[in-house]
C-alpha cells in the first residue's frame, strides 16, 4: 500500500514543488524596505543638489527632525537650504516614496506562484470507507507568470520615475517660493523708502498751501500719491507674508521653526547666461515625464501580450491527488485500493470569446502611443519656450540694471544740484525721485522674472513641473509700485 501511494502523492505535490522553485534573485531586489529608492536618489540628486531621504522608522524620523531644526536655526535661509529642508521634511513627498514601495511589493507578489489548494475528505462509514486527497494548482497563473512579472516590473520602474518627478517638482516649487518671498521682501523695503519720501512731500505741500505758495491741485496731487504708496506698501507686506507662508508650507515646518527669515534682496544677475545649442535634444533625453510615458507604453504592450495569452481562458486549474478506498473482504480482513486522480477545469468561452478585451487592450495601447507622441512634441516646445524666456528675461533685467536705473539715478542727482542752486523747485525734485522709485521697482521685478525663468528652464529640461513660459505672476504690490506717477 505504501508503494502504491507514493506515485499519486508525488503527482499531487508537483505544483508545490514548482512553487518552491521560485528564483530568489528578483525577490531579493524588490523585498528590500527601500527597493527602488536608490534610482530615485541617483536621478534627482545631481539636479536638486540635495539627496532625498525616505523615512521608514522612528529613528530615521528623529534624525531628519534634528537635521531640519539645525538648518532652520540658521535663521536666514538660502535657496539650497530651503530645498534641503523640503526634501527632508515634506510629508507629501514621503507619501510619493511610499508608492515606490507599493510597486516593489507588487513585483514581489507576482514573482510568487498562486498558492495551491489542498483538500482531504472521507466518504462513507465502515465497512466501506473512501478517503480522498487533492492538490489544486492554477496552471494559467503558472504559464502567464513571466508576463505578469514583466508588467509589474514596468509599473515598478514607472513608480520610481514618478517619485523622481515629484522630488524635482518639490525642489523647483521650493526655489520659486524662495524667489517670490525674497522678491516680496525687497519690494517692501523699497516701497517703505518711497512711502517716507511721499510722506515728506505731502507734508511739505500742505505747509506751502497754508502759506498760499502752492495750489490746491498740487497739494491734492501730493496727498494722493502718498495715499497710494501707503496702500502699495501694505499690499507688499501682505504679499511678503503670503510668499513666506508658501515657502514654509513647502518646507513642511511649523511651530517655532517658522521664525526664520529670508534675505532682503535677490542675488545679483549673473555675468552671462548659459548657451543651449541642443536644448530640445537635451530635454528629450532627460525629461522624466517622457520616460514615464515610454514605460506606460511598454507596460501596456506587455499587458496586451498577457491579454492575448488569456484571450479564451480566464482560469485554468489542475487538480491532482489520490483516492484511497477501504472495505472488508469476504474472506476476512480488509481490502485497500488506491486510485490516482488528475483533472483539469476551466471556463468554456461560449459567450465571451475575449474579443472585447483584445479590442480594449489595442485601443489602450494606441491611446498611450499617441499621448507619448504628443508629449514629445510638447517637450520640444516647452524647452524652446523656457530657454527663450530665460534669455529674454536676462536681457530685460540687465537693461534695467545697466541703462534705466543709472539714468534715473543721474537725473535725480542732477535735480539735487539744480535744487541746491535754486534752479529746480522742490516738487520737480520729488517728481524725479518718484520716477526713480518706479524704475527701480520695474528693475526688481525684471530680476525676479529672470530667476524664476532660470528655475523654469531646469524643469523644462529635467521635468518636475513648472511654467516653461517664463517669469511667473507679478505681485500686486510690485506691479502697482511700477506705475508712473
C-alpha positions as CSV (number, residue, x, y, z in Angstrom):
1,X,0.0,0.0,0.0
2,X,2.9,2.3,0.8
3,X,4.5,1.8,-2.6
4,X,1.2,2.2,-4.3
5,X,0.5,5.6,-2.7
6,X,3.9,7.1,-3.4
7,X,3.4,7.9,-7.1
8,X,0.0,9.7,-6.9
9,X,1.1,11.7,-3.9
10,X,4.2,12.8,-6.0
11,X,1.8,13.9,-8.7
12,X,-0.3,15.8,-6.2
13,X,2.6,17.6,-4.8
14,X,4.0,18.6,-8.2
15,X,2.5,22.2,-8.1
16,X,4.0,22.7,-4.6
17,X,7.5,21.7,-5.8
18,X,7.2,24.0,-8.8
19,X,6.1,26.8,-6.5
20,X,9.1,26.2,-4.3
21,X,11.5,26.7,-7.2
22,X,10.8,30.4,-7.5
23,X,14.0,32.2,-8.1
24,X,15.2,34.5,-5.3
25,X,17.4,36.9,-7.3
26,X,14.5,39.2,-8.3
27,X,12.8,38.7,-5.0
28,X,15.8,40.0,-3.1
29,X,15.8,43.2,-5.2
30,X,12.2,44.1,-4.5
31,X,11.8,42.8,-1.0
32,X,14.2,45.4,0.5
33,X,12.4,48.1,2.5
34,X,14.0,50.7,0.3
35,X,13.6,48.9,-3.0
36,X,13.8,51.3,-6.0
37,X,14.7,54.3,-3.9
38,X,18.4,54.3,-4.9
39,X,17.5,55.0,-8.5
40,X,15.2,57.9,-7.4
41,X,18.1,59.5,-5.4
42,X,20.5,58.9,-8.3
43,X,18.1,60.6,-10.7
44,X,17.3,63.6,-8.6
45,X,20.5,64.3,-6.6
46,X,22.5,65.9,-9.4
47,X,19.6,68.1,-10.4
48,X,18.5,69.3,-7.0
49,X,21.9,69.3,-5.4
50,X,20.5,67.6,-2.4
51,X,19.9,63.9,-1.6
52,X,16.3,62.9,-0.8
53,X,15.6,60.7,2.3
54,X,12.9,58.0,2.6
55,X,11.9,57.9,6.3
56,X,10.6,54.5,7.4
57,X,11.4,54.3,11.1
58,X,11.1,56.4,14.2
59,X,14.9,56.6,14.4
60,X,15.1,58.0,10.9
61,X,12.3,60.4,11.7
62,X,14.2,61.7,14.7
63,X,17.4,62.1,12.7
64,X,15.5,64.1,10.0
65,X,13.8,66.3,12.6
66,X,17.1,67.1,14.2
67,X,18.6,67.9,10.8
68,X,15.7,70.2,9.9
69,X,16.0,72.1,13.2
70,X,19.7,72.6,12.7
71,X,19.0,74.0,9.2
72,X,16.2,76.3,10.4
73,X,18.3,77.7,13.2
74,X,20.4,79.4,10.6
75,X,17.6,81.9,10.6
76,X,18.4,83.4,7.2
77,X,17.6,80.6,4.7
78,X,19.2,80.5,1.2
79,X,17.5,78.6,-1.7
80,X,19.7,75.5,-1.3
81,X,18.9,75.2,2.4
82,X,15.2,75.7,1.6
83,X,15.3,72.8,-0.9
84,X,17.2,70.6,1.5
85,X,14.6,71.2,4.2
86,X,11.7,70.5,1.8
87,X,13.2,67.2,0.6
88,X,13.8,66.1,4.1
89,X,10.6,67.2,5.7
90,X,7.7,67.4,3.2
91,X,5.2,64.7,4.0
92,X,3.6,64.7,0.6
93,X,7.0,63.7,-0.8
94,X,7.2,60.8,1.7
95,X,3.8,59.6,0.5
96,X,5.1,59.6,-3.1
97,X,8.1,57.5,-2.0
98,X,5.6,55.0,-0.4
99,X,4.2,54.4,-3.9
100,X,7.6,53.0,-4.9
101,X,7.4,50.5,-2.1
102,X,3.9,49.5,-3.0
103,X,5.0,48.9,-6.6
104,X,8.0,46.9,-5.4
105,X,5.6,44.8,-3.3
106,X,3.5,44.1,-6.4
107,X,6.6,42.8,-8.3
108,X,7.5,40.7,-5.3
109,X,3.9,39.3,-5.2
110,X,4.0,38.5,-8.9
111,X,7.2,36.5,-8.6
112,X,5.4,34.1,-6.4
113,X,3.1,31.4,-7.7
114,X,-0.5,31.2,-6.7
115,X,-0.8,29.0,-3.6
116,X,-2.2,25.5,-4.3
117,X,-5.3,24.4,-2.5
118,X,-5.1,21.1,-0.6
119,X,-8.2,19.2,0.4
120,X,-8.7,15.9,2.2
121,X,-12.1,14.2,2.8
122,X,-13.7,11.0,3.9
123,X,-16.8,9.4,2.4
124,X,-18.9,6.6,4.0
125,X,-18.6,4.5,7.2
126,X,-17.4,1.1,8.0
127,X,-17.2,-1.4,6.5
128,X,-16.6,0.7,3.3
129,X,-14.7,4.0,3.7
130,X,-13.3,6.2,1.0
131,X,-10.6,8.8,1.7
132,X,-9.8,11.4,-1.0
133,X,-6.9,13.9,-1.1
134,X,-6.4,16.6,-3.8
135,X,-3.9,19.4,-4.6
136,X,-5.3,22.1,-6.9
137,X,-2.8,24.3,-8.7
138,X,-3.6,27.2,-11.0
139,X,-1.9,26.3,-14.3
140,X,-2.9,29.6,-16.1
141,X,-1.1,31.6,-13.3
142,X,2.0,29.5,-13.9
143,X,2.0,29.9,-17.7
144,X,1.5,33.6,-17.6
145,X,3.8,34.3,-14.6
146,X,6.7,35.6,-16.7
147,X,4.5,38.2,-18.5
148,X,2.8,39.3,-15.3
149,X,6.2,39.8,-13.6
150,X,7.3,41.9,-16.7
151,X,4.2,44.1,-16.4
152,X,4.7,44.6,-12.7
153,X,8.4,45.4,-13.2
154,X,7.5,48.1,-15.8
155,X,5.0,49.6,-13.3
156,X,7.7,49.5,-10.6
157,X,10.1,51.4,-12.8
158,X,7.3,53.8,-13.6
159,X,6.7,54.4,-9.9
160,X,10.4,55.2,-9.4
161,X,10.2,57.8,-12.2
162,X,7.1,59.3,-10.7
163,X,8.7,59.6,-7.3
164,X,11.7,61.3,-9.0
165,X,9.4,63.6,-10.9
166,X,7.7,64.6,-7.6
167,X,11.1,65.2,-6.0
168,X,12.1,67.5,-8.8
169,X,8.7,69.3,-8.7
170,X,9.0,69.9,-5.0
171,X,12.6,71.3,-5.4
172,X,11.5,73.6,-8.2
173,X,8.4,74.8,-6.4
174,X,10.5,75.5,-3.3
175,X,13.0,77.5,-5.3
176,X,10.2,79.5,-6.8
177,X,8.7,80.1,-3.4
178,X,12.0,81.3,-2.1
179,X,12.5,83.7,-5.0
180,X,9.0,85.1,-4.5
181,X,9.5,85.5,-0.8
182,X,12.8,87.4,-1.2
183,X,11.5,89.5,-4.0
184,X,8.4,90.5,-2.0
185,X,10.6,91.4,0.9
186,X,12.8,93.5,-1.4
187,X,9.7,95.3,-2.7
188,X,8.6,96.0,0.9
189,X,12.0,97.6,1.6
190,X,11.9,99.9,-1.4
191,X,8.2,100.8,-1.1
192,X,8.9,101.8,2.6
193,X,11.5,104.3,1.3
194,X,9.0,105.5,-1.3
195,X,6.4,105.9,1.5
196,X,8.8,108.1,3.6
197,X,9.6,110.3,0.6
198,X,5.9,110.6,-0.3
199,X,5.1,111.5,3.3
200,X,7.6,114.3,3.3
201,X,6.3,115.6,0.0
202,X,2.7,115.5,1.2
203,X,3.6,117.3,4.4
204,X,5.6,120.0,2.6
205,X,2.7,120.5,0.1
206,X,0.3,121.1,3.0
207,X,2.6,123.7,4.6
208,X,3.2,125.5,1.4
209,X,-0.5,125.5,0.7
210,X,-1.2,127.1,4.0
211,X,1.0,130.0,3.1
212,X,-0.6,130.3,-0.4
213,X,2.6,129.3,-2.2
214,X,1.1,126.1,-3.6
215,X,-2.2,125.4,-5.4
216,X,-4.9,123.1,-4.0
217,X,-4.5,120.9,-7.1
218,X,-0.8,120.5,-6.4
219,X,-1.5,119.7,-2.8
220,X,-4.1,117.1,-3.7
221,X,-1.6,115.5,-6.2
222,X,1.0,115.0,-3.5
223,X,-1.6,113.8,-0.9
224,X,-3.0,111.2,-3.3
225,X,0.5,110.0,-4.2
226,X,1.3,109.4,-0.6
227,X,-2.0,107.6,0.0
228,X,-1.4,105.3,-3.0
229,X,2.1,104.5,-1.8
230,X,0.8,103.7,1.6
231,X,-1.7,101.2,0.0
232,X,1.0,99.7,-2.2
233,X,3.3,99.2,0.8
234,X,0.6,97.5,2.7
235,X,-0.1,95.2,-0.3
236,X,3.7,94.5,-0.5
237,X,3.8,93.5,3.2
238,X,0.8,91.1,2.7
239,X,2.5,89.7,-0.4
240,X,5.7,89.1,1.6
241,X,3.8,87.3,4.3
242,X,1.9,85.2,1.8
243,X,5.1,84.3,-0.1
244,X,6.9,83.3,3.1
245,X,4.0,81.2,4.2
246,X,4.0,79.3,0.9
247,X,7.7,78.6,1.4
248,X,7.0,77.4,4.9
249,X,4.3,75.1,3.7
250,X,6.6,73.5,1.1
251,X,9.3,73.0,3.6
252,X,6.8,71.3,5.9
253,X,7.7,73.2,9.1
254,X,5.5,74.7,11.8
255,X,5.6,75.9,15.4
256,X,8.8,77.7,16.5
257,X,10.6,76.6,13.3
258,X,8.7,79.2,11.2
259,X,10.6,82.0,12.9
260,X,13.2,82.0,10.1
261,X,13.9,84.8,7.6
262,X,15.0,85.1,4.0
263,X,17.5,87.6,2.6
264,X,16.5,91.2,2.0
265,X,17.2,91.0,-1.8
266,X,17.6,88.6,-4.6
267,X,21.1,87.6,-5.9
268,X,22.6,89.9,-8.5
269,X,22.3,88.9,-12.1
270,X,25.0,86.5,-13.4
271,X,27.7,87.9,-15.7
272,X,26.3,85.9,-18.5
273,X,23.7,83.2,-19.5
274,X,24.2,79.6,-20.4
275,X,24.2,78.9,-24.1
276,X,21.9,76.0,-25.0
277,X,22.5,74.8,-28.6
278,X,20.7,71.5,-28.4
279,X,18.0,72.3,-25.9
280,X,15.4,70.1,-27.5
281,X,17.6,67.0,-27.7
282,X,18.7,67.5,-24.1
283,X,15.0,67.8,-22.9
284,X,14.0,64.7,-24.9
285,X,16.9,62.8,-23.3
286,X,16.4,63.9,-19.7
287,X,12.7,64.6,-19.2
288,X,11.3,62.3,-16.5
289,X,7.6,62.6,-17.6
290,X,8.6,61.5,-21.1
291,X,10.3,58.4,-19.7
292,X,7.1,57.7,-17.7
293,X,5.1,57.8,-20.9
294,X,7.5,55.4,-22.5
295,X,7.2,53.0,-19.6
296,X,3.4,53.3,-19.8
297,X,3.6,52.2,-23.4
298,X,5.9,49.4,-22.5
299,X,3.6,48.2,-19.7
300,X,0.6,48.3,-22.0
301,X,2.5,46.3,-24.6
302,X,3.2,43.7,-22.1
303,X,-0.3,43.8,-20.8
304,X,-1.5,43.4,-24.4
305,X,0.6,40.2,-24.7
306,X,-0.9,38.9,-21.4
307,X,-4.4,39.6,-22.6
308,X,-3.7,37.8,-25.9
309,X,-2.4,34.8,-23.9
310,X,-5.5,34.6,-21.8
311,X,-8.0,35.6,-24.5
312,X,-10.0,32.4,-24.4
313,X,-9.4,31.1,-20.9
314,X,-9.9,33.2,-17.8
315,X,-8.9,30.5,-15.3
316,X,-7.4,27.0,-15.7
317,X,-6.8,24.8,-12.7
318,X,-5.1,21.4,-12.5
319,X,-6.4,19.1,-9.8
320,X,-4.2,16.1,-8.9
321,X,-4.5,13.7,-6.0
322,X,-5.2,10.3,-4.7
323,X,-8.3,8.3,-3.7
324,X,-7.9,5.5,-1.1
325,X,-10.8,3.1,-0.7
326,X,-11.0,0.6,2.2
327,X,-13.6,-2.3,2.5
328,X,-13.9,-5.6,4.3
329,X,-13.1,-8.6,2.2
330,X,-15.5,-11.7,2.3
331,X,-12.7,-14.0,3.5
332,X,-11.9,-11.6,6.3
333,X,-9.6,-8.7,6.7
334,X,-9.7,-5.5,4.7
335,X,-9.0,-4.7,1.1
336,X,-7.5,-1.3,0.1
337,X,-7.4,0.2,-3.4
338,X,-5.5,3.3,-4.4
339,X,-6.5,5.3,-7.4
340,X,-4.6,8.4,-8.6
341,X,-6.7,11.3,-9.9
342,X,-5.9,14.1,-12.4
343,X,-8.5,16.6,-13.5
344,X,-8.5,19.9,-15.3
345,X,-11.2,22.5,-15.1
346,X,-11.6,25.8,-17.0
347,X,-14.3,28.2,-18.1
348,X,-15.7,27.4,-21.6
349,X,-15.9,30.7,-23.6
350,X,-19.2,30.1,-25.2
351,X,-20.4,33.7,-24.9
352,X,-17.2,35.6,-24.1
353,X,-14.5,34.9,-26.8
354,X,-12.2,37.6,-25.4
355,X,-12.6,39.9,-28.5
356,X,-13.8,42.8,-26.4
357,X,-10.8,42.5,-24.0
358,X,-8.4,42.4,-27.0
359,X,-10.1,45.5,-28.5
360,X,-9.8,47.4,-25.3
361,X,-6.1,46.4,-25.0
362,X,-5.4,47.5,-28.5
363,X,-7.1,50.9,-28.0
364,X,-5.4,51.5,-24.7
365,X,-2.0,50.9,-26.4
366,X,-2.8,53.2,-29.2
367,X,-4.0,55.8,-26.8
368,X,-0.8,55.7,-24.8
369,X,1.3,55.8,-28.0
370,X,-0.5,59.0,-29.2
371,X,-0.1,60.6,-25.8
372,X,3.6,59.9,-25.8
373,X,4.0,61.3,-29.3
374,X,2.1,64.4,-28.2
375,X,4.3,64.8,-25.1
376,X,7.4,64.5,-27.2
377,X,6.2,67.5,-29.3
378,X,5.2,69.4,-26.2
379,X,8.6,68.7,-24.5
380,X,10.4,70.2,-27.5
381,X,8.2,73.3,-27.5
382,X,8.4,73.8,-23.7
383,X,12.2,73.6,-23.9
384,X,12.4,76.2,-26.6
385,X,10.0,78.5,-24.8
386,X,11.7,78.1,-21.5
387,X,15.1,79.0,-23.0
388,X,13.6,81.9,-24.9
389,X,12.1,83.2,-21.6
390,X,15.4,82.6,-19.8
391,X,17.4,84.5,-22.3
392,X,14.9,87.3,-22.8
393,X,14.3,88.0,-19.1
394,X,18.0,88.2,-18.6
395,X,18.4,90.8,-21.3
396,X,15.4,92.8,-19.9
397,X,16.7,92.7,-16.3
398,X,20.2,93.7,-17.5
399,X,18.7,96.6,-19.5
400,X,17.0,97.9,-16.4
401,X,20.2,97.4,-14.3
402,X,22.6,98.9,-16.8
403,X,20.6,101.6,-18.5
404,X,17.3,102.6,-16.9
405,X,18.2,102.7,-13.2
406,X,21.6,104.5,-13.8
407,X,19.9,107.2,-15.9
408,X,17.2,107.7,-13.3
409,X,19.8,108.0,-10.6
410,X,21.7,110.5,-12.7
411,X,18.6,112.6,-13.3
412,X,17.9,112.6,-9.6
413,X,21.4,113.6,-8.8
414,X,21.3,116.5,-11.3
415,X,18.0,117.6,-9.9
416,X,19.5,117.8,-6.4
417,X,22.3,120.0,-7.8
418,X,19.9,122.4,-9.6
419,X,17.7,122.4,-6.5
420,X,20.6,123.5,-4.4
421,X,21.3,126.2,-7.0
422,X,17.8,127.4,-6.7
423,X,17.1,126.4,-10.3
424,X,14.7,123.4,-9.7
425,X,11.9,123.7,-7.2
426,X,11.1,121.1,-4.5
427,X,8.3,119.3,-6.3
428,X,10.3,118.8,-9.5
429,X,13.0,117.1,-7.3
430,X,10.3,114.9,-5.7
431,X,8.9,114.1,-9.1
432,X,12.3,112.9,-10.3
433,X,12.7,110.8,-7.1
434,X,9.3,109.2,-7.7
435,X,10.3,108.3,-11.2
436,X,13.5,106.7,-10.0
437,X,11.5,104.6,-7.4
438,X,9.2,103.4,-10.2
439,X,12.2,102.4,-12.4
440,X,13.8,100.5,-9.5
441,X,10.6,98.6,-8.9
442,X,10.5,97.6,-12.6
443,X,14.1,96.6,-12.3
444,X,13.4,94.4,-9.2
445,X,10.5,92.7,-10.9
446,X,12.7,92.0,-14.0
447,X,15.3,90.4,-11.9
448,X,12.7,88.3,-10.2
449,X,11.4,87.2,-13.6
450,X,14.9,86.1,-14.6
451,X,15.5,83.9,-11.6
452,X,12.0,82.3,-12.0
453,X,12.8,81.7,-15.7
454,X,16.1,80.1,-14.6
455,X,14.2,77.6,-12.4
456,X,11.6,77.0,-15.2
457,X,14.4,76.2,-17.7
458,X,15.6,73.5,-15.4
459,X,12.2,72.0,-15.1
460,X,11.7,72.2,-18.9
461,X,14.9,70.1,-19.3
462,X,14.6,67.6,-16.5
463,X,10.9,67.6,-15.7
464,X,9.2,68.1,-12.4
465,X,6.5,70.7,-13.3
466,X,6.6,74.4,-13.7
467,X,5.7,77.0,-16.2
468,X,8.1,76.9,-19.1
469,X,6.9,80.3,-20.4
470,X,8.8,82.4,-18.1
471,X,8.6,84.7,-15.2
472,X,5.5,83.9,-13.3
473,X,2.9,86.3,-12.0
474,X,3.8,89.8,-10.9
475,X,2.9,90.5,-7.3
476,X,0.2,93.1,-7.0
477,X,2.4,95.4,-4.9
478,X,5.3,95.3,-7.3
479,X,3.1,95.9,-10.3
480,X,1.4,98.8,-8.6
481,X,4.8,100.2,-7.5
482,X,5.9,100.2,-11.1
483,X,3.2,102.5,-12.2
484,X,4.4,106.0,-13.1
485,X,3.1,109.0,-11.1
